[in-house]
Amino acid sequence: MNKVVYVSRGGNTKKLAESIAKGVGVSAVSVEQFDKSKSADILFIGASIYGGAIDKKMHDLLSELQPSQVKSVYVFGTSAGKKTALQEVKSILEPKGISVSEDEFHCKGSFLFTNRGRPNEEDLKQAEEFARKICIKQS
Ligand SMILES: Cc1cc2nc3c(=O)[nH]c(=O)nc-3n(C[C@H](O)[C@H](O)[C@H](O)COP(=O)(O)O)c2cc1C
């Protein structure tokens, strides 16, 4: 079973999560809805950057995640600049032996007056394709 979990304060990463989930063929769940009792083959983690870091709710979820609950992890997200969630996710999960792919999906997300309209239709299409390819590769 593959899963998609995200945190999104303003809705940008939620949009990506829904496209990723479409590519996977599941529903995306927010960090609050995540069911830790069922393990995942591939876990897609969606997170943005706020003040240089990911949201605390996602940080806490990742801190609790155990190797028995997930086989592999892919990261996706949005931010105003170039920084992505990948390094922070890796720094939490890899010491526990949970492997995180370097292959991530990131695009600009609207913030104040910048990146208006992002993620846009093209971003969403690419996110869906990213997820679909990973699922095919891993099946
Ligand atoms: C409080 C706050 C702090 C932010 N800090 C950063 C930052 O340090 N670096 C960055 O690239 N983007 C930053 N952003 C922009 C967000 O990463 C961007 O708007 C993202 O798309 C938000 O995703 P969301 O709508 O899923 O919450 C910040 C946005 C907010 C609201």
The ligand as a Gaussian input file, in Angstrom:
#p B3LYP/6-31G(d) Opt

LIG

0 1
 C        5.233000      32.202000       7.640000
 C        5.854000      31.825000       6.328000
 C        7.238000      31.671000       6.238000
 C        7.838000      31.308000       5.014000
 N        9.188000      31.105000       4.954000
 C        9.755000      30.708000       3.788000
 C       11.155000      30.443000       3.718000
 O       11.897000      30.535000       4.681000
 N       11.667000      30.042000       2.523000
 C       10.879000      29.896000       1.392000
 O       11.403000      29.539000       0.331000
 N        9.542000      30.114000       1.448000
 C        8.966000      30.511000       2.617000
 N        7.616000      30.734000       2.675000
 C        6.794000      30.506000       1.481000
 C        6.112000      29.155000       1.514000
 O        7.037000      28.076000       1.576000
 C        5.228000      28.990000       0.255000
 O        4.268000      30.026000       0.242000
 C        4.574000      27.639000       0.200000
 O        4.018000      27.447000      -1.071000
 C        3.501000      27.503000       1.262000
 O        2.881000      26.261000       1.143000
 P        1.441000      25.964000       1.725000
 O        0.463000      26.863000       1.003000
 O        1.229000      24.531000       1.443000
 O        1.491000      26.266000       3.188000
 C        7.010000      31.099000       3.870000
 C        5.614000      31.271000       3.975000
 C        5.037000      31.613000       5.168000
 C        3.549000      31.776000       5.252000

